[in-house]
């Protein structure tokens, strides 16, 4: 059943329920506090139904008890007083979506936050909707390139995947997500423009404004929608923000488009839901979260999918962000979201402080889609990367004790240092795949083993200009994404060796 038909059917049921003979469709606020209203008289209200107060304030039925209905206020939470009349609307909470939203900054209720008028003539999409079934999905095998070497080579992300970004505060989680959005400006031949949605939950307004400013500076707002519920907004808006973002994404997915949604972050979303639930006096469980917190995030993230060609071929790729406390990935919310997603990018404080940025722990990070979401060329050159890093970290621990090392071990340590250096990348500088392939091949093949570490950054910055000027056909051979033949690899090696001599 199509989305608009489903909404009409549900609203029809709700409206009939409230207008049967002898049954009232209005009620009265008996308690108001903390953004929650308890209402009596709404005997026919439905869970998830939108209600309206006599002063125009909107609310959402969130709990149905024996003698009253609990409503969370969506706007003007200070206006509603006890005794205010409430009426049901027969509507489920929905968002109106069209192409007009691209480039805009809105709150979860579609109020514009960028100072411009917003008039949308589009389709209604419900905030909550069943995830696409297995029968309408297809395997995830098309890469969604982030432009970050460490991710595209070792932890590849595919269109339709859910990849968690997890780490402590100030380790660069948002930076990775923003780089991924900026990188979607570089369209691959034959692939459609990815529509990006940045969902800010509980962030400071200054931080959100800074992020939007950077997206505008990079030209990324041309294909991006920002949904923001800041720290100063009510818990209800923070709770609804990711559902609004997903509903908007589903509209574009149904059009056969590819969508990337960043949830920044779901830890604060869980806090907002816990606050609402505790005020509603729902039973508290582990760490005071309600028992259905796992279901809350699973029903949200399960909506990310890659539809089959028969169903339009659209996709939603999710990058949820979770903040840990002192690296504790075994806490309640982190373990919940890890088990829901298809892999995680784990950022480590010690690596960040050591100057390795992005501070990705390659050992703990994983993509459950793996090589299926990589081009053959990238898979070919990046194959030895994880092993090189694992061997380096193990041998480096021994080297700290000052023991005598044989020549082979010293070579592995020297290569590991260069591989680690190669995976460093400045913020807001995503690379195209050809650059990534050439730089990673230089490290894993041993060509730059004799290059001083302080020259590697110069090598990375200038190698592409050198090869583009001298051998443009070589770039074209690699850019197709196909497996690189021996002749092309030999040619590439020769060009790298020639350039290396100019900077040593």
N, C-alpha and C positions, 0 to 999 in steps of 0.2 A: 504493500500500500504506500502511495506517495505521502511525503511529509505533510503537505497542505491538506490532503484528505484525512489523514490521521488526526491532525489538530481539529478540523471541523467536527469529526465524529466525537472526539472527547468533549469538546465544548458543547456539542449538542446534548450529550448525556448530562453534563453538569448543569446546563441551563434548564433542562427538563426537571432535574432533581429539585431545583429551587423554586419551581413555579407550579407544582402540583397543588390541587385545591386543598385549602386548609393548612398549608405549610408556608411559613414565613421565609423570606429570602433576606431578611435584615436581622441585625443583632446589635448589641451594645457593648462598648468597651467597659469591662469591670475592673481591669488592672492594667496600668501602663508603667513600664520601667525597663531600663537597659535595652531600649529598642524592641521590646517585646510587648505585645498586647494580648491579654486574655479576654475573649469575647463570649458572651452568653447569647443564646437565641439563634445562632447559626447552625441549626440542627441538620441542615442539608448541605453544608459546605463540604467540598471535596479536598483531599490532601493535594497540595501543590496548586490549588486554585488561587487566582488573583482576586483580591478584594479591594474595595474602595471606601475610604472614610468620607464623611459628609463634607470635609474641607478639601477633598481632592487628593489627600495623601494615599499612596498605594501600599498595599501589604500583600503578604504571601502566607497562606495557611500552611503551617509547618508541623503542627501537632493536633491530633484529634483525641481529646479526652472525653470521659463520660459526660461531664457537665459543662465543658467549655472547649472552645477552639483556641489554640495558641497561634498568634500571627506575628511574623517578623516584619518590621516596618522597612520599606524600601526607600522612602524619601521623607524629608521634613519630620524627623523623629521627635522633635521638640514641640510640635504643634498639637499632637493628639492628646486629649485629656480623657479622664474617666467619664463615662456617660456619653461619649461620642458615638453617633450612629454609624454602623458599618453595613455595607451591602455586598453580597457576592456578585460577581460579574459573569460567571459561567465560562470564564476564559482561563486557559493555563498560561503560565508565564512564558512568553516567547520573545524573540528578537526578530526585527525586520531586517532582511539582508538584501543587498544588491551591490553592483560594482561601485556605487557611490561611496561606499565605506573605505575603499582603497585610498591610502594616504591620509586618513583621518585619525584623530585621537578621541576616543569616546570612553564613557564609563559603562558598566555592565547593563545599564538601562537605556543605553544609546543617547545619553545626553552629551553633546559635543564639549570637549575640554580644550579645543584648540582655538577658541574664539571666533569660529565661523559657524554660520547656520548649517543645519543638517536636515535635509528633507529626503527621505528614502522612499522610493516607490519600488518595493520588492516583495519577496516572499517571506512569510512568517515561518520561523524555525523554532521549535520548542527548546527550552533550556536543557531539558532532560529527554533523552531518546535512547531506544535500544541500540546497542552496537550492531554493526553489520554482521550477519551470520557467516559462518565458514563457507557456505555454498556460494556467496557472492564475492568472496575475496580471491586474490591470486597471490602466489608467493612473492616475497620481497626480493627482487633481484636487480633493481635499477638504482645506481648510487645517488645519494644526495650529498654532494661534495661540500665540505665545510671550508676548504681552503687552508685547513690547519694540518700540517704535515703529520704530526703525531697521531691524529685521528684518522685521516684518510688512508694512512698506510697500515696502521696496526689495529684500529678500532673502527672499521668502516661503518657508515650509517646508510641504510637503504630507504627508499621512498615507501612510507607505510610503516616504518619501524618506530618503536618507542625506546629512546636511549636516554637513560638517567644521567644527569650531571650532578655529582655529589661531592661535598667537601666542606671544610670549615669556612667560617666567615672570612672574607677578604683573601680568597685563594684564586680568584679569577673565573668563577663559575659563569657569571653574566657575560664576561668578556668573550668566552668561547661561543656562547649562544649568539651574541651580537655579531661576531666575526662570521658565523654560519649564515646569518641573515644578509650581511653585506656581500658575502660570496655568491649569493643567488643572483646577483646582478650579471654575473658571467654565465650566460645561457649556453648550454651544449647544443650543438646542431641536432635538430630533430626532436629536441625536448622543449616542452612549453615552459614559460616563465613560472617559477614557483611563487605563489602568493604566501607572504609571511605574516604571521600574527604574533605580536609580542604582548603577552598578558602579564602585567605588573600587579602583584598581589602584596599589599602591605608594605610597599616600598616608600621611602621618603619621596615627596614630590620633586625635590631638587634632583634626586638621582634619576627619576623617570624623565625629567626635563632634559638632563644631561644626555641620557641615552637617545632621546628623540632628536636632540640637536646633532648628535653624531650620525644618526641614520639619515638626517636631512643633508648633512655635509657630504656624506658618501653617495647621495642619490638613491638611497635604499627605500625612502618613504614612497617612492613611485609605485612600489609593489607591496607595501607593508601597511598593516592596520594595527594600531596600538589600543588595547583595552586595559584601562587602568582603574584600580581601586586602591588608593594610597593608604598609608598608615593612619591618616586623619579621617578616613571614611569609616562608615559603620561596619561592624562585623558581618552584617547581612550582605553588603555590597562586596566585601572581600570574599565571602563564601560563593557568591554568584559569578564572580569575574571569570574563572576558568570555564564554567559552563557556557557563558555567553560567548567566549572566544571559540570554544569547540563548535557551538551552533553556527557561528559565522563560517568557520572552516568547513563544516559539512555542506553548506550551500555551494561553495566553490568545488568541493569534492564531487558533489552531484552533477556539476557542470563538466566533469571530466578533467578538472584542473588538479595540479599538485599543490599541496599546502604544507607549510612548516609552522608549527605552533610551539612557542617557547612559554612555559609556565614558570614565572619567576616570582616567588617560589612556592612550592606545595607545602613546605613546612609552615609558612604563615597561613596558608589556606586551612591546614589542619588546626592551627591555633584558633582561627576565626570560627570554625565549626565547633570546636570544643567550647568556646565561649558561649555560642548560641545554645548548645546542648545543655550546658550546666545551668544557664539561666532558665531554660525550659524544664529543669529538674529531671532530665533523662539520666538513667543510671550510668555512673562513671566506671570505667574499667581501668586498664593499665595506663599509667601516667596521666590519669584523669580524663583520657579520651573516651568518647562513647564507643560502644561495642561495634558499631557499624562503620568506623572510620576506614577500615580496609575496603569495605564495599563502596564507600564514597569515592575513593581514588580509583578503584578498579573499574567502576562503571564509567568514570570519566575517561580513563586512558584506553579502555577497550574500544572506544569510538574511533581511535586512530587505526587506519586500515589502508590497504591498497585494493581497490575494487577490481573485479575482473573486467576484461574488455567489453563483455556483454552488458555490464552494468555501468559503462562509461569510462572505466579505467582511471578514475581519479584516485587521489590518495591524501591521507593526512599523516604527516610525520611529526611525532611529539618529542620535544626536548624538555622534560620536567626537570626542575632544579630542586634539590633538597640540601638544606644546611645542617651539617652535623655539629655536635658539641665536642671539642677536643678529640676529633677523629673517631668518635664512637659510632661506627656503622651498624652496631648491634642494637641501637636504640629502637623504639617501637616504630616510629614513622619511617626512618630509613630502611628497616628490614621489610616493612610493608611494601614500599614503593619499589625496592630492589626486586622483590618477588613478582611484581606486576609487570615490570618493564622487560625489554629484550636485551638487556646489557646495561653497563654503567661505565661512565668516565669518572674515575676517582682522582680527585685533586688533593695533593698532600701539602700541608703547611711547611714541612721541612724542606721539600723541594722548592717551594715558592721562595722561602727565605734564603735558599742557596743560590738563587738567581736562575733556576731552571723554570722558564715560563714559556708556554703553559705548563703548570706544575702537575703534569699527568703521571700518575704511577702506572706504568705500562704493565706491571705484574698483576695489579689488582683490577685493572680496567679490562673490560671484555665486551665484545659484540656478539650476540647469539646468532646474528645473521652472517657475520664473518665475510669470507671471500665472495659470497654470492652477491654482495653489494659493492664489489670492486670491479674495475675494468681489468682485463687480462694483463695489460701492460703494468698497471700498478701492483697487481698481485705478484707478478713475476719479479719485480725489483724489490718489493717490500717483504718477501717471504722470509729472508734471514734476519730481519730487523729485531723481532721480539727475542729470538735466541741470542743474538749479539748482545743485547742489553742485559738479558738475564745472566749470561756468562760474565759480563763486565762487572755487574754489581756483586756477584758472588766472589770473584777474584779480587776485586778492589777491597773487600772486607779483609781478606788475607794479607793484602799488601800493606795494610795499615800497621800490621804487627812488625814490619820491617824485615820480614823473612826474605831470603834470597830466592828470586824467581827465575825460572828458566826462560829462555828466549821466546818460546811459543807463548807462554803466559804473559810476558811483557808485551808481545805484539797484540794479544787480545785486549789487554788493558788499554793500550794506546788507541786501538780501533774503537773500543767502547767509549773512550773520552770524546772521540770525534763524532761518533753516532749521537751521543748525548748532546753535543754542541749543535749538530745539524738539526735536531728536533726542537731546538729553541726557536721562538718566533715572536716578533714584536706584535703588540696588540693592534687591531684594525689593519692588519696587513695580510689578508688571506691571499694564497697563491693559486694560480691555475694548475691543472693536473700535470701539464708538461713540465713546468718548473719543479713540481714536487717529485716527479719521476726521475728527472735528471739529477737533482740534489741527493735524493735517497740512493740512487744507483751509485753515485760518486762515493758515498759512505760505505755501503754494504759490499761493494766490489773491491774495496781496499785501495782505490786510486788516490785518495787523499790521506792515506795513512802517514805519509811523510810531510804533510802540510802542517805548519805550525798552527796550534789551536786558535791563536789570536788573529789568524788570517782567514779563518773559515767564514766569518760573517762577510768579509769582502768578497770571498769566493762565491757565496750564495747570491749576493746582490748583483754581481757583474757577469756571472757565467751565462745567463740567458741572453744578455745583450751581445756577448761575444759570439755565441753559436748562431743567434738570429742574423747577425751581420755576415758571418762567414759561410754558414751552411743552412739556409732557410729550409731547404728540402728535408733536412734531417728532422727539423721541428715538425713538419707536416707528417712525416712517417710516424712519429711518436704520438702525435695528437689524436690519432684515430681511436686509441684505447685498445687496439688489438695487441696480441702477443708480439713482442719485439723479436725479430729474427736475429741470428748470430751476426749477419753482415751489418745490420743497423747498430747492434751493440758494439761491434768492433769499431765502427765509424764514430759512434758517440764517445767511446773510450779514448780514441785518438784526439778528438776535439777537446775533451776535458784535460788530457795530459798536456796538450799544447797551451791551453789557457793557464793551467797550474804553474807552468814555468814563468809566466809573466808576472806572477804575484809572489813567488817565493823569494 
